[in-house]
Amino acid sequence: MILRENYEPLVQAGLYPEKIIAQSWYYGEGLEGSLPYVWLREGVYERLLKAAESLPEGLRFVIWDGWRSYELQRVLFWKMLERLKAKGHSHNTAHDLAGEFVAVPSKEAETVSWHLTGGAVDLTLADKYGRLLDMGGNFDDTEEHSHTHYYDNHGRGNEVAHENRMTLKRIMEGAGFSNYPSEWWHYDYGNRGWAERTGAEFAFYGYCEPPFKWRD
């Protein structure tokens, strides 16, 4: 995949409470390398604001994650790897399976982890009171029901969750994002994952860091 970095800065997300709430999930869990606020590339946040204007009356986005540090990506991958090994998988098999839900930590242009670019966002929908809509599964679940089109392939067992997932997908894709099919909550723009799924000639978000000192 060709990368033509455009050097857009990272900006803080969630400054539009009527339409967007940001809750840094991994900071809440106290994970190494996490930040108290959610950061996204400027162009990603602009598209998210556009998407927010298309939300049905009374709905809001809740953002859980955006840009990740390499340290956080490494922690998340290691935790997933250990979880799968505890289920009896060999190291090599667990390594391959872990990659479906947590990208292998990488800063290299050809293999850069999507969240490390600031071009990936994990989010869901909430009502006007901030109550999360039923999506048929929790954020970061690593089971088949996390697949975006799970209910299309399993008899629509939860019609409400299916419709909520499709509402999120329709609105995000309408603003130029691409969904990662294994995770109903994950959307990309401008990074390697987006380029591969949309057939774009090149990606324009590579590895980046926030414009401030965040390490001790």
C-alpha angles and dihedrals in degrees: 000000000000117000122204102178113213095191096226111171126244114252131193113260129211101052092129104071094175089066108009131045119184121203114172099224100192094044087056088054091050095238121170114261096019124130130217092237134048116247128195136172111274093246091049093053092047089055091046089054088051090050091049090059088059095055116118115258112286097018129114137184119248111202117203103173143006127151114023130197119237088246092057093046090052092050092049093048092048092050091051092047092052091046091055094044088053087059089060102265119141117248093256094047092046090050091054094045093047090060091068092069105019121036117232106259109259138150095187116116095235095048105020114154108251097234092050088067097058087237097105127078131186113205149144141192130269135181124247090277093054095254111147117242120237108269097169095249144029130269111273094016107154099205131104092261088070089070108109095234097038093123092050088060099040106051099272092281090175109032094179093054091045092052092047092051091049092048090054092046094048093050095045095046089048088061093050102266125134123218122228100230096218093058123047090200100051123093131171137199129179097355133103095273092051092048094049094049097043097041093240116170092236145354120242102195118075131161113321142164131217119269093250140059107274101160121081 
